Structures are given as structure tokens and as C-alpha cells.
Amino acid sequence: MTTEIIENENDIVEPTDKKQGKTTLRVVSIVAIVVVLAVVGVIISGIASRRAAAEKLVRTSQISAVMPVSVVHPQFSSAAEELVLPSNIEAYVEAPIYARTHGYLKKWYFDIGARVHQGDLLAEIETPEEDQQLAQARADLKTAQANLNLAQTTASRWQNLLKKNAVSKQETDQMVSDLAAKEAMADASLANVRRLEQLQSYEKVYAPFDGVITARQTDVGALIDAGSSPKELFHLAAIDKLRVYVAVPEVSAGQIRSGVRVVLTSDEFPNQVFHGTIVRNSNAIDSASRTLNVEVDVDNTGGKLLPGSYAFVHIKVPQTAHALTIPANTLLFRAQGLQVGVVRAGRAELVPITIGHDYGATVEVSSGVRQTDAVILDPSDSLMSGAPVVVRKESQQ
């Protein structure tokens, strides 16, 4: 009975183990499938992420490759264009003041910034050596004049004696020749006295013209040397009227005429203009700068403009009829020559141009562009033909 029960139990247990093994195998298979699916999902996710990143990089690169630009259209020039050029301001008359005699500075009367008039005494110089030389020269002159008087008396006597045949003709001629020599010696002594008197007059230094003392290079007690390398005592400049020199480009030189009124502006006086007149030009082009040197005279009675300062001269220059102008900041200087960038069909195209007049902020274009062209402002040095560009909305029209 017991044996039968056990056998029955074995009969019952054996199917249970088989069932558990099958279940375990199924679980392992499911886990393996899940793991495989997870790995495949990770791989697919990674590939998709990489592909999205690559596509994003391509889109970003394409967007970055399109250069945003500002454009401007060429304009027809007006009847006259303003040529704005830098210039140098100089005093109308300017001179260094030197001494003409040796000595020591005794006193000076005007310092820098002082306004003086022609003939004003600027300084006095002590010249003790020249004073002594003048005294000696005057004494020598008296000696020469005394000898001259004696020679005149002697020559007269001998001439009278010759009439009476009391002396020979030879002796009389000797006395007359001695008189001529004494006259020459007296004249030489007189000339030496006058020379030293003239040098003595240089002890006083006077202003040669009306102006302003812009420099004083000496002081009381300073040694004054009038030799080969004299030292400047004062610097005098007449500033009531000024000379303004401006270099006009060769392309505009033909439009410069004497008598034309011009306007000057200075950074020192941003809200003020000064008026001047073209008075002359060099009538020659400087081979180094290819410019024409032009002088403009400006009334400076108020003394606002100072010699040596910097200003801008505004000159009205007639333009060629129906000439196109573009801003100067559109130009590209390349080895192929002068070019501008033009936007055509969404791409940049480098176009060679020929310019006529240069007006500073703008230039006149003789050939190369049309009024309908969209010319790129401030083009990059790396801009090439065919590069994709997009026009900014705020571009000038």
C-alpha cells in the first residue's frame, strides 16, 4: 500500500519539475529577448541621435555659410559734391628772432603769448667787447683824420713850391700820393666805426612785424652767440590771418580755382564753421602723394584757430552729369584692382569698377555698376564671388 502511494507520488512530482523547467526556460528567453530589444533600442537611439546631430550640424553650417550683408544702391550725383580734406594751419607770417651781435642777455620784455607790434623792443644785449672795439675804432679814426689833415697841408705846400720851382715834380707827386693814401685810411677807419656802431645797435632786439610771441628760448644772463650756429631768442607769428594748406587729390585738381570760397571745420569747435578763400596753388602735382598743394587764407581776427592745428576743408567740386556715386566703404582693394561686391540671385559677385572723383565719404563711379545694383556695404576681406548672402532688412536703399 505504501509502495503504491510513493509510486503515485513520484507520478505526481515528475510532471511538476518538468513544468518548472519549462517556465524557467521561458523566463530566461523572455529576459534575453528583452535585453536584445533593449540593446537594439539603444543602438537605434544612438544612431538616430547621431543622425539628428549630423543633420543639425549640416543645417547650422549651411545657415552659417550664408553671410548677412547690408547693401546700398548707387545714386546719381548732385550738381556739386563736397570734397572734405584734412589740412594744416600755419601762421600767415612766421619767423625766428636771432641776435646779430655777441654778448649776454641783459633783459627781455615779452614772454610767450604776448602780442607785440612792429618796432617793439623785445630784449637788450650787453656787448662789452664790441663797445671796446668801437672805442678803439673811433680813436683810430681820429688818428687817420689827423694824418689826413697833415697830408693835405703838406701836399698843398709842395704844390705851391712846385709853382716856384722850389721843389721837384717827383717830390710833389710823392706828397700828393701820400695824401690819397691818408684819405683811404681815413675812409677805412670811418667804415670800421660805422660797422661797429651798426653791431652795437643790434644790442636792442626789435619785433620785425605785428604778431604773437610763440616761444622764448633765452633768459637774463644767457650767452648770446651770433656765430655760425646762433640760438633762437624768440619765435614770432602773425595769426590774425592764417594760411591753410590742403592736399587735393589729382583727380580733383582740375576743379580748383583761385577765389573760390570754402568752409573749414575743426574738432576743437564742433558746432562752428570758419570761412576762407582759395588764393593760390602749386600748379604742380606732387609725384610722391599725387596731390595738388592748395593754399586757403582764413581771417582769424578772433584768434580761435591756432597755427599748427588740424582742420578739415570743405570744397564744393562740380560733378560729371549723370555720374553714379557709392559710399567709400563699399570698395574692395584686391590684386585684380578696385572692386565692389554686388548681390545677384542671393549670391555675392565681385565686380571691377573705375572711379572718377574721390569725395572722401563717397566716390564717383565711371563704370562697373548700375543704379539698380545692390552694392554690399563694408564687405569682408574674405568675400568671394559666388558666396551665398542674405540682405539685412535694415539695409540702406
DOZATI-93853 format. One line per 2 residues: number of its first residue (from 1); for each residue x, y, z of N, C-alpha, C. Coordinates in steps of 0.2 Angstrom, whole numbers. Example, Ala and Ser with C-alpha at 12.3 -4.5 7.8 and 13.67 -1.06 7.14 Angstrom:
1	66,-28,39,62,-22,39,66,-16,39 | 64,-11,35,68,-5,36,64,0,39 .
END
This chain:
1	4,-6,0,0,0,0,4,6,0 | 9,6,4,14,11,4,18,12,-2 .
3	20,7,-5,23,7,-11,19,10,-17 | 13,9,-17,9,12,-22,8,19,-21 .
5	8,21,-14,7,28,-13,13,32,-16 | 19,29,-14,25,33,-16,26,33,-24 .
7	24,27,-27,24,27,-34,19,33,-37 | 14,33,-33,9,38,-35,12,45,-34 .
9	15,46,-29,19,52,-28,24,54,-33 | 28,49,-35,33,50,-40,29,52,-46 .
11	24,48,-47,20,50,-53,18,57,-53 | 16,60,-47,14,67,-47,20,72,-47 .
13	26,71,-44,31,76,-44,35,76,-50 | 35,71,-54,39,71,-60,36,76,-65 .
15	30,77,-66,27,82,-70,28,89,-68 | 28,90,-61,29,97,-58,36,100,-60 .
17	41,95,-59,48,98,-61,49,100,-68 | 46,96,-72,46,97,-79,43,104,-81 .
19	37,105,-77,34,111,-78,38,117,-76 | 41,116,-70,45,122,-68,51,123,-73 .
21	54,118,-75,60,119,-80,58,123,-86 | 52,121,-89,49,125,-94,48,132,-93 .
23	45,133,-87,44,140,-85,50,144,-85 | 55,141,-81,62,145,-81,65,146,-88 .
25	64,141,-92,67,142,-99,63,148,-102 | 57,148,-101,53,153,-104,55,160,-102 .
27	56,161,-95,58,167,-92,65,169,-95 | 69,165,-95,76,166,-97,75,169,-105 .
29	71,165,-109,71,168,-116,68,175,-116 | 63,176,-112,59,182,-112,64,188,-110 .
31	68,186,-105,73,191,-102,79,192,-108 | 81,187,-111,86,188,-116,83,192,-122 .
33	76,191,-124,73,195,-129,73,202,-127 | 71,203,-121,70,210,-118,77,213,-118 .
35	83,210,-116,89,213,-116,91,214,-124 | 90,209,-128,92,211,-135,88,217,-138 .
37	81,217,-136,77,223,-139,80,229,-136 | 82,229,-129,85,235,-126,91,237,-129 .
39	96,232,-131,102,234,-134,101,237,-141 | 96,233,-145,94,236,-151,91,243,-151 .
41	87,244,-146,84,251,-145,89,256,-143 | 94,254,-139,100,259,-138,104,260,-144 .
43	105,255,-148,109,256,-154,105,261,-159 | 99,259,-160,94,263,-164,94,270,-162 .
45	93,271,-155,93,278,-152,99,282,-153 | 105,278,-152,111,281,-153,112,283,-161 .
47	110,279,-165,111,280,-172,107,286,-174 | 100,286,-171,96,292,-173,98,298,-170 .
49	101,298,-164,104,304,-161,110,307,-165 | 114,302,-167,120,304,-171,117,307,-178 .
51	112,304,-181,110,306,-187,107,313,-186 | 103,314,-181,100,321,-179,105,326,-178 .
53	110,324,-174,116,329,-173,119,331,-180 | 120,326,-184,124,327,-190,119,332,-195 .
55	113,330,-195,108,334,-199,108,342,-196 | 108,342,-189,108,349,-186,114,353,-188 .
57	120,349,-188,127,352,-189,127,354,-197 | 124,350,-201,124,352,-208,119,358,-209 .
59	113,358,-206,109,364,-206,112,370,-203 | 116,370,-197,119,375,-194,125,378,-199 .
61	128,373,-202,134,375,-207,131,379,-213 | 126,376,-215,123,379,-221,120,386,-219 .
63	117,387,-213,115,394,-211,121,398,-210 | 126,396,-207,132,400,-206,135,402,-212 .
65	135,397,-217,138,399,-223,135,405,-227 | 129,406,-225,125,412,-229,127,418,-225 .
67	131,423,-228,133,429,-224,128,434,-225 | 126,437,-219,121,443,-219,125,449,-221 .
69	122,453,-226,126,459,-228,121,465,-228 | 123,471,-228,119,477,-229,121,480,-236 .
71	116,482,-239,118,484,-246,115,492,-247 | 118,495,-252,116,501,-254,115,502,-262 .
73	111,506,-264,111,507,-272,114,513,-274 | 118,513,-279,121,519,-282,116,524,-283 .
75	119,530,-282,114,536,-283,117,541,-288 | 113,544,-292,115,549,-296,118,555,-292 .
77	124,558,-294,127,564,-291,123,570,-292 | 123,574,-287,120,581,-287,124,586,-292 .
79	122,592,-292,126,597,-296,133,598,-294 | 134,598,-287,140,599,-284,141,594,-278 .
81	147,592,-277,149,587,-272,154,591,-267 | 153,589,-261,158,592,-256,164,588,-255 .
83	169,591,-256,176,587,-255,178,589,-248 | 179,584,-244,181,586,-237,188,583,-236 .
85	193,587,-235,200,585,-235,203,588,-229 | 208,584,-226,212,587,-220,217,592,-222 .
87	219,596,-217,223,602,-219,227,604,-213 | 232,608,-214,237,610,-209,236,618,-209 .
89	236,620,-203,235,628,-202,242,631,-200 | 244,636,-203,250,639,-202,249,647,-201 .
91	254,650,-198,253,657,-197,254,660,-204 | 251,666,-205,252,670,-211,259,672,-212 .
93	262,674,-207,270,676,-207,273,673,-200 | 278,670,-201,281,667,-195,289,667,-196 .
95	292,669,-190,300,670,-191,303,669,-184 | 309,665,-184,313,665,-178,317,672,-177 .
97	318,674,-171,321,680,-170,328,678,-167 | 333,680,-170,340,679,-168,344,685,-167 .
99	349,685,-163,354,690,-162,359,691,-167 | 361,698,-168,366,699,-173,373,701,-170 .
101	373,700,-164,379,703,-160,381,698,-154 | 387,698,-152,389,694,-147,388,697,-140 .
103	387,693,-135,386,696,-128,382,692,-123 | 379,696,-119,375,692,-114,368,696,-113 .
105	363,692,-112,356,695,-112,355,699,-106 | 354,705,-107,353,710,-101,346,710,-99 .
107	341,710,-103,334,710,-101,330,708,-107 | 324,704,-105,319,703,-110,312,706,-108 .
109	308,708,-113,302,712,-111,296,709,-113 | 296,703,-117,290,700,-119,291,692,-118 .
111	285,689,-115,286,682,-114,281,679,-119 | 280,672,-119,276,668,-124,268,671,-123 .
113	265,671,-128,258,673,-128,257,681,-129 | 262,684,-128,262,692,-128,261,694,-136 .
115	256,699,-137,255,702,-143,260,708,-144 | 264,708,-149,268,714,-150,267,717,-157 .
117	269,723,-157,269,727,-163,275,728,-167 | 276,729,-173,282,731,-176,286,736,-173 .
119	292,735,-172,296,740,-168,297,740,-161 | 292,735,-158,293,735,-150,299,732,-148 .
121	302,734,-143,309,732,-140,307,725,-137 | 311,720,-139,310,713,-136,315,711,-131 .
123	321,713,-132,326,712,-127,332,716,-128 | 337,716,-123,343,720,-124,349,716,-122 .
125	354,717,-126,360,713,-125,366,717,-123 | 370,715,-118,376,718,-116,382,716,-121 .
127	386,720,-124,391,718,-128,398,722,-126 | 401,721,-120,407,725,-118,412,724,-123 .
129	414,719,-126,419,718,-131,418,723,-137 | 412,722,-140,411,727,-145,411,734,-144 .
131	409,736,-137,409,743,-135,417,745,-135 | 421,741,-133,428,742,-133,431,743,-140 .
133	429,738,-144,431,739,-151,429,745,-154 | 423,747,-153,420,753,-156,424,759,-153 .
135	426,759,-147,430,765,-144,437,765,-147 | 440,759,-148,446,759,-152,446,761,-159 .
137	440,759,-162,440,761,-169,439,769,-170 | 435,772,-165,434,779,-165,441,783,-164 .
139	445,780,-160,452,783,-159,456,782,-165 | 456,776,-168,459,775,-175,457,780,-180 .
141	450,782,-180,448,786,-185,450,793,-184 | 451,795,-177,454,802,-176,461,802,-178 .
143	465,797,-177,472,797,-179,472,797,-187 | 468,793,-190,468,794,-198,466,801,-200 .
145	461,804,-197,459,810,-199,465,815,-198 | 468,815,-192,474,819,-191,479,818,-196 .
147	481,812,-198,486,811,-203,484,814,-210 | 477,813,-211,474,816,-217,475,823,-218 .
149	474,827,-212,474,834,-212,481,836,-213 | 486,833,-210,493,834,-211,495,833,-218 .
151	493,827,-221,495,826,-228,492,831,-233 | 486,833,-231,483,839,-236,487,845,-235 .
153	489,847,-229,493,853,-229,500,852,-232 | 503,847,-231,509,845,-234,509,845,-242 .
155	504,842,-245,503,842,-252,501,849,-255 | 498,853,-251,496,860,-254,503,864,-254 .
157	507,863,-249,513,867,-248,518,865,-254 | 518,858,-255,523,856,-260,520,858,-267 .
159	514,858,-268,511,861,-275,513,868,-276 | 512,872,-270,514,879,-271,521,880,-273 .
161	526,876,-269,533,877,-270,534,874,-277 | 531,870,-280,532,867,-287,531,873,-292 .
163	526,877,-290,525,883,-295,530,888,-295 | 534,888,-290,540,892,-289,547,889,-291 .
165	546,882,-293,551,878,-295,556,877,-289 | 553,877,-283,557,877,-277,558,869,-275 .
167	554,865,-278,555,858,-277,554,854,-283 | 555,848,-283,555,844,-290,548,841,-290 .
169	546,840,-297,540,837,-298,539,830,-295 | 544,826,-294,544,819,-291,542,820,-284 .
171	545,825,-280,544,826,-273,537,828,-272 | 534,832,-277,527,834,-276,522,829,-277 .
173	524,824,-282,519,819,-283,519,814,-277 | 525,813,-274,525,809,-268,521,811,-263 .
175	520,818,-262,516,821,-257,509,820,-258 | 507,821,-265,500,820,-267,498,813,-266 .
177	502,808,-268,501,801,-267,500,799,-259 | 504,802,-255,503,801,-248,496,804,-246 .
179	494,809,-248,488,812,-247,482,807,-249 | 483,804,-254,477,800,-257,477,793,-252 .
181	483,791,-250,484,785,-245,480,787,-239 | 482,793,-236,479,795,-230,471,796,-230 .
183	469,798,-236,462,798,-237,458,791,-237 | 462,787,-240,459,780,-240,459,777,-233 .
185	465,778,-229,465,776,-222,460,779,-218 | 458,785,-219,453,788,-215,446,786,-217 .
187	445,784,-223,439,781,-226,438,774,-223 | 443,770,-222,443,764,-220,441,764,-212 .
189	444,769,-209,443,769,-202,436,771,-200 | 433,776,-204,426,778,-204,422,772,-205 .
191	423,768,-210,419,762,-212,419,757,-206 | 425,756,-203,425,752,-197,421,754,-191 .
193	421,761,-190,417,764,-185,410,763,-186 | 408,764,-192,401,763,-194,398,756,-193 .
195	403,751,-195,401,744,-194,400,742,-187 | 405,744,-183,404,743,-176,398,747,-172 .
197	397,752,-175,391,756,-172,384,752,-174 | 384,749,-180,379,745,-183,378,739,-178 .
199	384,736,-177,383,730,-172,381,732,-165 | 383,738,-163,381,740,-157,373,741,-156 .
201	371,743,-162,363,744,-162,360,738,-162 | 363,732,-163,359,726,-163,359,724,-155 .
203	362,728,-151,361,726,-144,353,726,-142 | 350,730,-146,342,730,-144,339,726,-150 .
205	335,721,-148,331,717,-152,324,719,-153 | 322,721,-159,315,723,-160,311,718,-164 .
207	304,719,-163,300,715,-167,299,717,-174 | 300,712,-179,300,714,-186,293,715,-189 .
209	288,713,-186,281,714,-188,276,712,-182 | 270,714,-183,265,713,-178,263,705,-177 .
211	263,703,-171,262,696,-170,261,694,-163 | 262,687,-162,262,684,-155,268,681,-154 .
213	271,682,-148,277,678,-146,275,671,-145 | 277,666,-149,275,659,-148,280,655,-144 .
215	287,658,-143,292,654,-140,297,659,-137 | 300,658,-131,305,662,-129,311,657,-127 .
217	317,657,-130,322,652,-129,328,655,-126 | 327,660,-122,333,663,-119,331,666,-112 .
219	336,668,-108,334,672,-102,340,676,-100 | 339,680,-94,344,685,-92,350,682,-90 .
221	356,684,-93,362,682,-92,365,676,-97 | 360,674,-101,362,669,-106,367,672,-111 .
223	372,668,-113,377,669,-118,374,670,-125 | 375,675,-128,372,676,-135,378,676,-140 .
225	377,671,-144,382,669,-149,379,670,-156 | 382,675,-160,379,676,-167,383,673,-172 .
227	387,668,-170,391,664,-175,388,660,-180 | 391,655,-182,388,650,-187,382,646,-185 .
229	381,645,-178,376,642,-175,372,646,-170 | 369,651,-172,366,655,-167,360,652,-164 .
231	358,654,-158,352,651,-154,347,656,-155 | 341,653,-156,335,657,-157,333,660,-150 .
233	331,667,-151,329,671,-145,322,670,-144 | 318,672,-149,311,672,-149,308,669,-155 .
235	302,667,-155,298,665,-161,292,669,-162 | 291,672,-167,286,677,-168,281,675,-174 .
237	275,675,-173,270,673,-178,264,678,-178 | 262,679,-185,256,684,-186,250,679,-187 .
239	245,679,-183,240,674,-183,233,678,-184 | 233,684,-185,227,687,-187,224,685,-194 .
241	228,682,-198,227,679,-204,231,673,-205 | 228,668,-207,231,661,-207,231,658,-214 .
243	237,654,-215,237,651,-221,235,643,-220 | 231,641,-224,229,634,-223,231,630,-229 .
245	235,625,-228,237,621,-234,234,614,-234 | 231,612,-240,227,606,-241,229,603,-247 .
247	230,596,-247,232,592,-252,226,589,-256 | 225,592,-262,219,590,-266,221,584,-270 .
249	217,578,-271,219,573,-275,219,575,-282 | 223,571,-286,225,573,-293,218,573,-297 .
251	214,569,-296,208,568,-300,203,574,-299 | 204,578,-293,200,584,-292,204,590,-293 .
253	210,590,-295,215,596,-296,212,601,-301 | 209,598,-306,207,602,-312,201,607,-310 .
255	197,605,-304,192,609,-302,193,615,-297 | 200,615,-295,202,620,-290,203,627,-294 .
257	200,632,-291,200,639,-294,202,644,-289 | 206,648,-290,208,654,-285,201,658,-284 .
259	200,660,-278,195,665,-277,188,661,-275 | 188,654,-275,183,651,-273,182,651,-265 .
261	176,652,-262,175,652,-255,175,645,-253 | 178,643,-247,177,636,-244,176,637,-237 .
263	174,631,-234,172,631,-227,177,627,-223 | 179,629,-217,183,625,-213,180,623,-206 .
265	181,617,-204,178,614,-198,184,611,-194 | 183,611,-187,188,609,-183,185,605,-177 .
267	188,599,-175,186,595,-170,186,599,-163 | 190,604,-163,190,608,-157,184,613,-156 .
269	181,614,-162,175,618,-162,169,615,-166 | 166,610,-163,162,605,-167,156,609,-170 .
271	153,614,-167,147,617,-169,149,624,-172 | 155,625,-175,156,631,-178,160,630,-185 .
273	159,635,-189,162,634,-196,166,641,-197 | 172,640,-201,176,646,-202,176,646,-210 .
275	176,652,-212,176,654,-220,183,656,-222 | 185,653,-228,191,655,-231,191,656,-238 .
277	196,657,-242,196,658,-249,202,655,-252 | 201,651,-257,207,648,-261,211,654,-264 .
279	217,655,-262,221,661,-265,226,658,-270 | 229,652,-270,234,650,-274,235,643,-274 .
281	238,640,-279,240,633,-278,247,632,-281 | 250,626,-280,257,625,-283,257,624,-290 .
283	252,623,-294,252,622,-301,256,616,-303 | 257,611,-298,261,605,-300,258,600,-295 .
285	258,594,-298,256,588,-294,262,585,-291 | 262,584,-284,267,580,-280,268,573,-283 .
287	273,571,-285,274,564,-288,274,559,-282 | 275,561,-276,275,556,-271,268,554,-269 .
289	264,560,-268,257,559,-265,252,560,-270 | 254,562,-276,249,563,-282,243,568,-280 .
291	245,573,-276,241,578,-274,243,585,-276 | 238,590,-276,240,597,-278,240,601,-271 .
293	245,604,-270,245,608,-264,242,615,-265 | 237,616,-261,232,622,-262,232,626,-255 .
295	233,633,-256,233,637,-250,226,641,-250 | 224,641,-243,217,644,-242,219,649,-236 .
297	217,655,-237,218,661,-232,212,661,-228 | 213,662,-222,207,662,-217,208,668,-212 .
299	203,672,-212,203,678,-207,202,675,-200 | 207,677,-196,207,674,-189,208,680,-184 .
301	204,685,-185,204,691,-181,202,689,-173 | 198,684,-172,196,682,-166,201,678,-162 .
303	206,675,-166,211,671,-163,209,664,-161 | 204,662,-163,202,655,-161,206,649,-164 .
305	207,650,-171,211,645,-174,219,646,-172 | 222,641,-171,229,641,-169,234,638,-174 .
307	240,642,-175,244,639,-180,247,632,-178 | 248,627,-183,250,621,-181,244,616,-180 .
309	238,618,-179,232,614,-178,230,611,-184 | 225,606,-183,222,602,-189,215,604,-190 .
311	213,604,-196,206,606,-198,204,602,-205 | 198,603,-206,195,600,-212,193,605,-217 .
313	194,605,-223,192,610,-228,187,607,-232 | 181,610,-233,176,608,-237,175,612,-243 .
315	177,609,-249,177,612,-255,171,609,-260 | 167,614,-263,162,612,-267,165,610,-274 .
317	165,604,-277,168,602,-283,162,600,-288 | 162,603,-294,157,601,-299,158,594,-301 .
319	152,590,-302,152,583,-303,150,582,-311 | 152,577,-313,150,575,-320,143,573,-321 .
321	140,576,-326,132,575,-326,131,567,-327 | 125,565,-323,123,558,-323,128,553,-321 .
323	133,556,-316,138,551,-314,135,548,-307 | 136,541,-306,134,537,-301,139,538,-295 .
325	137,538,-289,141,538,-283,139,533,-278 | 145,530,-275,144,525,-270,148,527,-264 .
327	146,524,-258,150,526,-252,157,523,-253 | 162,526,-249,169,524,-250,170,517,-246 .
329	165,516,-241,166,509,-238,163,503,-241 | 162,504,-248,160,498,-252,165,496,-256 .
331	171,499,-256,177,497,-260,181,491,-258 | 183,487,-262,187,482,-260,194,483,-265 .
333	199,483,-261,206,484,-264,209,477,-265 | 209,474,-271,212,467,-272,217,468,-277 .
335	221,462,-278,226,462,-283,224,463,-290 | 217,461,-291,214,462,-298,212,469,-299 .
337	213,473,-294,211,480,-295,205,482,-290 | 202,488,-291,197,490,-287,191,487,-289 .
339	187,484,-284,181,480,-285,176,482,-279 | 169,480,-281,164,481,-276,160,474,-276 .
341	157,472,-271,153,466,-270,146,468,-272 | 142,464,-277,136,466,-279,132,459,-277 .
343	126,460,-274,121,454,-273,117,453,-279 | 118,447,-282,114,445,-288,111,438,-287 .
345	105,437,-287,102,430,-286,104,427,-279 | 104,430,-274,106,428,-267,113,426,-266 .
347	118,428,-271,125,427,-270,129,433,-272 | 135,433,-269,139,439,-270,143,438,-276 .
349	144,444,-280,148,444,-286,152,450,-286 | 159,449,-286,164,454,-286,164,457,-293 .
351	163,464,-293,163,467,-300,169,473,-300 | 173,473,-305,178,478,-306,175,484,-308 .
353	177,490,-305,174,496,-306,180,501,-308 | 178,507,-311,183,513,-312,180,519,-309 .
355	184,522,-304,181,528,-301,184,534,-304 | 180,540,-304,182,546,-306,184,550,-301 .
357	180,554,-298,182,559,-292,181,555,-286 | 186,557,-281,186,554,-274,183,560,-270 .
359	177,559,-267,175,565,-262,175,563,-255 | 180,559,-253,181,557,-246,176,552,-244 .
361	170,554,-242,165,549,-240,162,545,-246 | 162,548,-251,159,545,-257,164,545,-263 .
363	163,541,-268,167,541,-274,162,541,-280 | 165,544,-285,161,544,-292,163,538,-296 .
365	158,534,-298,160,528,-302,159,529,-309 | 164,528,-313,164,529,-320,161,523,-324 .
367	162,517,-322,160,511,-325,160,505,-320 | 156,500,-321,156,494,-317,149,492,-314 .
369	145,497,-312,139,496,-308,133,500,-311 | 127,498,-310,121,501,-312,118,504,-306 .
371	113,508,-307,109,511,-302,105,506,-298 | 103,500,-302,99,495,-299,103,490,-295 .
373	109,490,-295,113,485,-292,113,486,-284 | 113,481,-280,113,481,-273,121,480,-271 .
375	124,486,-270,131,485,-268,132,484,-260 | 136,479,-259,137,477,-252,141,483,-248 .
377	139,485,-242,142,489,-238,147,486,-233 | 153,489,-232,158,486,-228,159,478,-229 .
379	161,477,-235,162,470,-237,168,467,-233 | 167,460,-232,173,457,-228,179,456,-233 .
381	185,456,-230,190,454,-235,190,447,-238 | 187,443,-234,186,436,-237,181,435,-242 .
383	177,440,-243,171,439,-248,174,437,-255 | 170,432,-257,172,429,-264,166,429,-268 .
385	167,429,-275,162,428,-280,158,421,-279 | 152,421,-279,148,415,-278,146,413,-271 .
387	148,417,-266,147,416,-259,139,417,-258 | 136,413,-254,129,414,-253,128,420,-248 .
389	123,425,-249,122,430,-244,115,431,-243 | 113,435,-238,106,437,-237,107,444,-235 .
391	102,448,-238,102,455,-237,98,457,-230 | 101,460,-226,98,463,-220,92,467,-221 .
393	87,467,-217,81,471,-218,83,478,-217 | 88,480,-212,89,487,-211,94,490,-216 .
395	95,486,-222,100,489,-227,97,495,-229 | 102,500,-231,100,506,-234,98,505,-241 .
397	93,509,-243,90,509,-250,93,514,-254 .
END
